[in-house]
Amino acid sequence: KLLVETFYNYTEDTWLKLRDAVGAIQNSTSIKYNLEELYQAVENLCSYKVSPTLYKQLRQVCEDHVQLTESLDNLSFLKRMNRCWQDHCRQTIMIRSIFLFLDRTYVLQNSLLPSIWDTGLELFRTHIVSDSAVQKRTVDGILEQIELERSGETIDRSLLRSLLGMLSDLQVYKDSFEERFLTETNRLYAAEGQRLMQERDVPEYLHHVARRLEEENDRIMSYLDQSTQKPLVSCVEKQLLGEHMTAILQKGLSILLDGNRVTELTLLYLLFSKVKGGLLTLLQFWRDYIKSFGGEIVCSPEKDKDMVQDLLDFKDKMDNVAQSCFTRNEGFINAMKEAFETFINKRPNKPAELIAKYVDSKLRAGNKEATEEELERILDKIMIIFRFIHGKDVFEAFYKKDLAKRLLVGKSASVDAEKSMLSKLKHECGAAFTSKLEGMFKDMELSKDIMIQFKQYIQNQSEPSNIELTVNILTMGYWPSYIPMEVHLPPEMVKLQEVFKLFYLGKHSGRKLQWQPTLGHAVLKGRGKKELQVSLFQTLVLLMFNEGEEFSIEEIRTATGIEEGELKRTLQSLACGKARVLNKNPRGKDVEDGDRFNFNNDFKHKLFRIKINQIQMKETVEEQVSTTERVFQDRQYQIDAAVVRIMKMRKTLSHNLLVSELYNQLKFPVKPGDLKKRIESLIDRDYMERDKETPNQYHYVA
């Protein structure tokens, strides 16, 4: 009996001592007992098997305290709430330290019982935060602070961090705060997006969006819970970007691309990549921009002079945007290629012709604007543009004509560059495309060998000529067709031509030589140690002035036999250009019937060898038309050959299937009407026939 009485007295005294200590902690007054002594007391009580009672009484004391501190009306609410929370946490930690033995034995062994720390959180949540008025005022206060910060004011971030940490610890963050926070954020940015899209230009707006996203991410790092990051950022992106994608691109993409605003374009790509469907929308607008801008370059005849350079510059610019701003995104690069191919073929034939002429201007002698490495880079860029063209046969026709001029008049800047361009064309279009062009180079090399043999042959003649003759033997199938023109050559030239003819046919019997005076050129030695580099037509005109002082245009025409238009161009180059070897009477820039010409005895020039510009070598409108017509004729032959080839293999075919096969085989653009005409022509020529019962069916005629 004495032992039991002693145990209860000890237990009661120890509990009173512990209750006093807990009260002191909760009321922030000094504890009159030693903490180690208190800890030992708890351990002793647990040893006496009174843990359940101890746990129950401790919970009751803490609950009574929390209920006592519920009134929070009179102080600055958020700060008071925060202080209350901080005090509660500190007190709970101290109490847990004293009752640690209880926490680690009895509580740990009973899975249904919350730990002392969890008990403290549960009591705070139940009696304070779950109070609707308290919770509402707390969340309202936090949202108000965030709104102030968003409008540019400075707030106490540590206060918000503590309060939101409290809500998170108490597991009411999502339900009590996050839902309302995201709703308010949605409302704010929806209104802001609508307003700023009206007030600001696109570059400024993009920078604003980037800044807002940065601010919200900073908020997450500073005081919001990490779980809020994804829905918060999605909300900002949706309201400031997703809702305005089309408006942003309509209003600003062309401005950014026209101005080459690399920084803003990079930002645009970065921002749109965050929004669902953003990159797809940007890609569509980017493709449309290229088609529109490129279409203006190609379809404006007044810009033809600069078309190719403009295309190269535009391609460089778009390449730079794709690489620097759009992270080399394959979809954007493919869209750019597709757009270029679309707009460059809006105007058939002309781009191909102008690209060929542009290459000619770069490969022609006298082009000092680029080193060999730069020229190689230019040719590589040209090939990229060339790839987009459907009518490559038009390019080939004009390229072949210009190459012929460069080779025959010795105007090629570099044989290496010529061979390099030929290699690029061969790699792009195949050996068949370049076979004739390669044949032209072979002719020039063979001609050099023939001339070495001819000079040896001349030296063995009994009457050597005082004229040095150089002949280029051209295979007719390789070179552009030239209209034969009969002119009256001086007897010495005619005699030398006959000597060469005798020499050449002696080596190659059965061949036929046809002289082309339009391609000839000569060097004339004048009085006063000057030399004139001139065309054959210019030569014939100038040689007349060895026989007389003055001639009319009619006399010159009769003596030389040069066609009227060609003669006027020739006289214009001699009497109206920079180097005026002849005087024209009356003076003027154009040559007219009735004009008279005399030799300019006062002619002076600083150079020893003077090149007279050969106006007749420049492309005339007639030449241009004839080249285009020649291409059209070649296309007809290719269509005919393709139809016969297909019908020979398939024997019988419907019209639609035949047309479909032709589109697959032909390498140039063609209209259905043109195909129909060629099919009709082949039927008329008995290569094929219509089915008697089904007119839409064709049979091959063997």
HELIX and SHEET records of a PDB file:
HELIX    1   1 LEU A    2  GLN A   26  1                                  25    
HELIX    2   2 LEU A   35  SER A   47  1                                  13    
HELIX    3   3 SER A   51  LEU A   68  1                                  18    
HELIX    4   4 PHE A   77  ILE A   98  1                                  22    
HELIX    5   5 LEU A  100  LEU A  102  1                                   3    
HELIX    6   6 ASP A  103  VAL A  107  3                                   5    
HELIX    7   7 LEU A  108  GLN A  109  1                                   2    
HELIX    8   8 ILE A  116  PHE A  124  1                                   9    
HELIX    9   9 ARG A  125  VAL A  129  3                                   5    
HELIX   10  10 SER A  132  ARG A  150  1                                  19    
HELIX   11  11 ARG A  157  ASP A  169  1                                  13    
HELIX   12  12 TYR A  173  GLU A  178  3                                   6    
HELIX   13  13 GLU A  179  GLU A  199  1                                  21    
HELIX   14  14 VAL A  202  SER A  222  1                                  21    
HELIX   15  15 GLN A  226  THR A  228  5                                   3    
HELIX   16  16 GLN A  229  LEU A  240  1                                  12    
HELIX   17  17 GLY A  242  HIS A  244  5                                   3    
HELIX   18  18 MET A  245  ASP A  258  1                                  14    
HELIX   19  19 VAL A  262  PHE A  272  1                                  11    
HELIX   20  20 GLY A  278  VAL A  298  1                                  21    
HELIX   21  21 PRO A  301  ASP A  306  5                                   6    
HELIX   22  22 MET A  307  ASN A  320  1                                  14    
HELIX   23  23 VAL A  321  CYS A  325  3                                   5    
HELIX   24  24 GLU A  330  ILE A  344  1                                  15    
HELIX   25  25 LYS A  350  LEU A  363  1                                  14    
HELIX   26  26 GLU A  372  ARG A  387  1                                  16    
HELIX   27  27 LYS A  392  LEU A  408  1                                  17    
HELIX   28  28 VAL A  415  CYS A  429  1                                  15    
HELIX   29  29 ALA A  431  GLN A  459  1                                  29    
HELIX   30  30 PRO A  491  LYS A  507  1                                  17    
HELIX   31  31 PRO A  517  LEU A  519  5                                   3    
HELIX   32  32 LEU A  536  LEU A  543  1                                   8    
HELIX   33  33 MET A  544  ASN A  546  5                                   3    
HELIX   34  34 ILE A  553  THR A  560  1                                   8    
HELIX   35  35 GLU A  564  ALA A  575  1                                  12    
HELIX   36  36 ILE A  615  MET A  617  5                                   3    
HELIX   37  37 VAL A  621  ARG A  650  1                                  30    
HELIX   38  38 HIS A  655  GLN A  665  1                                  11    
HELIX   39  39 PRO A  672  ASP A  684  1                                  13    
SHEET    1   A 3 HIS A 521  LYS A 525  0                                        
SHEET    2   A 3 GLU A 531  SER A 535 -1                                        
SHEET    3   A 3 ARG A 609  LYS A 611  1                                        
SHEET    1   B 3 GLU A 550  SER A 552  0                                        
SHEET    2   B 3 ARG A 596  PHE A 599 -1                                        
SHEET    3   B 3 LEU A 582  ASN A 585 -1                                        
SHEET    1   C 3 THR A 652  SER A 654  0                                        
SHEET    2   C 3 GLN A 697  TYR A 700 -1                                        
SHEET    3   C 3 MET A 688  ARG A 690 -1                                        
END                                                                             
